[in-house]
Amino acid sequence: MQHKKLEGDIESKKIGINQKGAGGKGKLEIKEQVCLSLFYCRKIPIFEVLGLHFGISKTEAKDTFHYGLEIFQKDVRIQVVGY
């Protein structure tokens, strides 16, 4: 699936002193990430409000949205107008 390939690509491009795969795992499951991205596209709330809805920080909400947007554009082939 495109999601696993994209995750691997992101991990391989990371530069840092930590080992591959080190660090915290995502707080949301893939289903929740998709819901978050679709919710944002529909309602366009600020990321702070989006984070409150899903129980995560605004930074995590922003990162999750942009990651989900990449998945939509590559895997699902949805063209999101304005992004």
Secondary structure, 3 states (H helix, E strand, C coil): CHHHHHHHHHHHHCCCCCCCCCCCCCCCCHHHHHHHHHHHHHHCCCHHHHHHHHCCCHHHHHHHHHHHHHHHHHHHCCCCCCC
